[in-house]
Amino acid sequence: MSRLTHIDAEGRARMVDVSDKPSTVREAVAEGRVTMSAETRELALSGSGKKGEVLATAELAGVMAAKKTSDLIPLCHPLALSKVAVAVEPCEGGLAVTARVKTTGPTGVEMEALTAVSVACLTLYDMLKAADKGMTIEAVRLVSKTGGKSGDWVRG
């Protein structure tokens, strides 16, 4: 197993020193979904929910969350993001969320993409819970990442 970069030689949590790493273009894509009843999905897609336009609100929440990742995850570096795109689309059994995050810098944006998806899913739940408390947030995961010392990675 590879050495965990956020743990020092004494076993203490630490922020990784990226000051000597070159800046490269880095991009990450994450996805997740919220399963729900067909009626709730149609309510979300109709734009007529009690709290307003559900999909656009969730997409905006995801973008905002990506920009705040270092405030939420203790050892994440604050990053200047050059792109955050969050899309909510219908899928079988619910709504699928995809986030694409990009930067040029010394560290990757996987956590920002995962945070964007997670908060967008939570926002969907919040906006639709009056109609369906039985919704499930699931399959939040990294799909791909590019750039950096470890190179490109794509989920198999």
N, C-alpha and C positions, 0 to 999 in steps of 0.2 A: 504494500500500500504506500502511496506517495506521502511525503511529509505534509502535514497541515500547515498552511502558510500563516494562519491567524493565531498559532500557538508558538510561543518562544521556547527556548531550550529548558526553561524551568517549568513549563506547562501553563504559563499565564497567557491570557488572551492579549493580543496586540494588533494594532493596525499595521499592515504591511507597508514597508518603506518602498515606495515606487519612484523615488527621486532619481535613481540611476537608470530607470527603464526608458527606452525610446518611446516617443509619441508615435502611435500608428493609428490608422483608421480601424475602429472596432464597431461591430454591430452585433446585436443579439435579438432573437425572436423568441417569444414565449407565447403559450396558449393556455386556455382553460375553458371551462364551460359551466353553465348553470342549468341543471335539469329542472324541469317544471312541467306543469300540466299544459296541455294544448291550449286551453282557454287562457291561461296566464301568458303564454307566449304570444298569442294573438292580441291580447291586451297591450303587451309591450310593443309589438309591431305596429299597432294602430295609432300610437301616439296620443291616446286618449286617457292615459292613467291619471289618477288623482294628483300625483306629484309632478305631472308634466311629461315632457318628451324623454322617455326612459333611455333609449339607446344613446342619444346625443349626450345626455347627462353622464352616463356611465363612461363613455369614451373620454369626455373632458376630465372626469375624475381620475381616470387612468393616466392621462397625460400629466395632470397635476401631481399625482403620486410618484411617478417616475422622477420628477424634479425634486422630490422631497425624500428620496430613498435614504440618503445619508443621515437624515434626521430620525429615521425609523429603525434602521439597522445599525447597531452601534459601531461596527468596524468598517463600514463602507466609506470610501472616499467621496467627498463632494465633487461632482463632475459637472463640467460645462457640456451639456447635451446639445448636439447639433440637430437631432431629429428624434421626435417621439410621435409615433402614429399608433393609435389604438382603434381597432374596428370590432364592433359587435354585430354579429350576423346570425340569422336563424340557422339552426341545425336540428337534426333529428332529436326530439326529446327536450329541446330548450334553446338556449342561446350560446353561441361560441364567441370567445373573446381572443383576439390576437393583438399582440403589441410588438412593434419593431422600434428599437432604440439604437441610436448611433452617436458616436463621438470620435474625436481624434484626441488621443491621450495615452498615458502610460498604464492604464488599467481598463478592464473590460466593463461592459454594461449589462451583464447577465442579471444582476440583482435589480437593476432599474426596470428591465423588461418584465421580470417576475413580479415585482411590486406593482407595476402598471396593471398587469392582468389580475392580480389578486384584488386590488382596490376596485377595479372596474366590475369584477364579479360581486364584490360586497355591495357596491352601489346598485347593481341590478337587484340583488336580494332586498336591499333597503327599500327601493322604489316599488317593488312588487309584493312585498310581504303581506300587505293587506288583502291581497287576492289569493296568496298561496304560501303559507308558512312552511310547507313541506318541501320547498325547493332545496336542492343540494348543489354546493359548489364542489367541483371535482376536476381532476386531471390537470391541475396547474403545473406546468412543466416547461423547461427550456426546450426549444425546438432546434435552435442552431446558434452558433456564435462564430464570428470571424475576427481575425487579427490577434496580435499579441504573441508572446513567446510560445504558448502552448499550441498555437495555430488554429486552424478551423476545426469545427466539430458540428456534426449533424446527427440528430437522433435517428437511429436505425429503424 
